């Protein structure tokens, strides 16, 4: 019997040994071919093992999950625009605080330094200080001082439109990724860049930005001794900073991670904290206000000597208590822009995973020779492939023009096709269009009703007020648990 087992044992050991040759692990060897990664002798195919996304400056990790999105209190406005429904949000990152005046001043300083003669670009980025004007109030001191005076440096920037906020997110993405490459020694800081030579993440990844090479450039394993640009597959550059979707914002604001027992939600919330009131219920801080808002008509901050929330207008961005995700002022202080286009009936037909209204699909524009095209500021120019902001928007008949199916090729090509907000006379309704965006959170001039994350309002994306600001978000790549 032993003699018969010896050959079988030898064969088994040989098979196990051969399997280990192709195991791969993280030792730089392919588990499917046995060829080595990052080896010039094998062609230099590159693979970065063990990727873990770094948390970008100012951000907090928000672990995703399922939650009931929508109103949890009586709809006293009778808008019926946020019916409760269960959705799932993927893990992402969000700014710990609202974007501050000092942050926006840094943005303006960069524009003025890089484009000293482009007054139009600088003026387009300026916050509208005139939002502080009120025909029946003396708000001139805020108009003159709120944005630029150091007394308000850590207060949330206001007077910025949705469009301006989106442009800031793009700029911040580029500055953060440029700094990463400089810190890694891939690039050298270049303060002389101007116009199309300015670093943008997209132009760099597409080989259109050269810059000044640093003392630690990326090695090109396919060519002995050569260097190359950082590629997306290196995992070194961060995803884009952007405005959060409405679902992401509401999920992060509720912070229900603090109210769970396994998969059991122990308590739902009206506000970003437990309880049905806006005062702290902890023994040590009992009675103190949880957010900056209006307690009653004409009561912006309480009586002298016993101020309730302590601030007449906005407050510094780290005021009050953070929610269970560590996010400050997710209720009160300023309302915040989100990505979504506003539709009152959006909740009746939306995705269960990552719900969002406002998709516009694009592709990079190329010239006759097939080369990517850039604008005067170094950004890649895009063409719109499809604009689906109005996908399944309203009833079927509202998408028909001259007895023609709106989804037909003819209707798609006709840019004048009607939508549900256009009358037969060809006049658009004045309030709800494709340029209207959602904002949430309540502000220093709102009643507690609007502090609930389920509340939603809307405004034209090109307008601004003295009580709307924003914070940025970023997509999380990889495991939802962020390596926990």
Helices and strands as residue ranges (DSSP letters): H 2-21, G 40-42, E 59-62, E 65-69, E 85-89, E 92-95, H 101-114, H 119-125, G 129-132, H 140-145, G 150-152, H 162-183, E 187-188, G 195-197, H 201-205, E 212-213, E 218-220, E 226-228, G 232-234, E 241-243, H 246-254, G 256-259, E 260-261, E 264-265, E 302-303, E 306-307, E 335-341, G 346-348, E 360-364, E 382-387, G 396-399, H 409-413, E 436-440, G 448-451, E 457-460, E 468-469, E 472-475
